Amino acid sequence: MLSDRCGQHRELRPERMDNPRLDRLAAFPFRRLAAMLEGLEPCSGMPALDMSIGEPRHSPPPLLAETVAAHAGAWNRYPPPAGTAAFRASCCRWLERRNGLPSGSLDPDRHLLPLAGTKEGLFLLAQLVAPETADGQPARILMPDPLYAVYYGAAVMAGAEPRPLPATAASGFLPDLDALDRDLLARTALFYLCSPSNPQGAVADAAYLRRLAGWAREYGFLLAVDECYAEIYGAEPPPGALGVVWPEDPECTNLLVFHSLSKRSNAPGLRSGFVAGDPRLLRRFLHLRAYGAAVQPLPLMAAATALWEDEAHVAANRALYRRKFDIAEARLAGRFGFVRPAGGFFLWLDVGDGVAAARELWTKAALKVLPGTFLSATAGPESPGHRYIRLAMVHDEATIGEALDRLIGVSEHWDLRQ
């Protein structure tokens, strides 16, 4: 109860404060998985193996802790919202090397901003765009389906209309650009793309990126390319959107790319990433972030600066993942629609019914996997993720081999693909 100025009491009604948009969001995938498995006992006699969460298990390079310790005197300082000049310069040099751009192509004061991990940046980005078109209709925010749930949540909470685009085997596990009509593009405010994709590991080639970036300029929407898995790949490095666009448009009009140290450097706890691209959008993004975004502490930013300068630990990390995918290919070739992903560290396996498979694998093999439908914006059998499970290849090689053996053992007694 609250008292007004006349001493009268009025009842506080919580429902009047609730934002109804939040009710449109399902629980985050891992909470859904926990709820689904609640009360189900894992197979006894086997240690539980959790392959559901994409949390890197490789050790971060010693350089991280050493640099944080060396800058411990900066813990009592507020970090600048735009980051340090050294951080921005380091990230720009890395982008130039990675994308084959001439040295000095990117201006650290115009083309790049730090993020406290890409998750907060990707979510807050939707606040940059208008939730309605000129005729008062909800603006569309396009995204692949299956997807990183943050894209969908960002669209809903920004007041726009999320428009999931099926990313199936038929379209190479990326949204089918030929299926997009001009009316949809004209009402689009933001397009999220992940390459390499989560969960399938598909890579958008240069032609795909060039076409999409051209539409972003033509129709005036913001193209956000999430490249957080770009440094974990097989034979060839995935093309970066910035490298594709910059030669023909040095201002990178309507394009922002997102990178993170979480996967590249096994440092998710560092909460460090950056966004780069169109200087006009970055100026507005900095203005927005000043009101509500976290800023990385200076000792951590110093560590991130050093990590972006070092490639040796990244190559070693990549080699570890390649060996684990060799193990998967040897065991799973010809099973579950196995396709060795071009990038990222997930397996995306066709088991017929991902939810049923996840239950069976937990109760019969103590193996925890994520049903594909939990990564989809579409429910039911029509979901592009319905038939699939996702396995995170983050454990050591022995654990990976054990997990895959358990998967195969269960499948031999129950046809998951029916």
Secondary structure, 3 states (H helix, E strand, C coil): CEECCCCCEECCCHHHCCCHHHHHCCCCHHHHHHHHHCCCCCCCCCCCEECCCCCCCCCCCHHHHHHHHHCHHHCCCCCCCCCCHHHHHHHHHHHHHHHCCCCCCCCCCCCEEEECCHHHHHHHHHHHCCCECCCCCECEEEEEECCCHHHHHHHHHCCCEEEEEECCHHHCCCCCHHHCCHHHHHCEEEEEEECCCCCCCCCCCHHHHHHHHHHHHHHCCEEEEECCCCCCECCCCCCCHHHHHCCCCCCCCCEEEEEEHHHHCCCHHHCCEEEEECHHHHHHHHHHHHHHCCCCCHHHHHHHHHHHHCCHHHHHHHHHHHHHHHHHHHHHCCCCCCCCCCECCEEEEECCCHHHHHHHHHHHHCEECEEHHHHCCCCCCCCCCCCEEEEECCCCHHHHHHHHHHHHHHHHHCCCCC
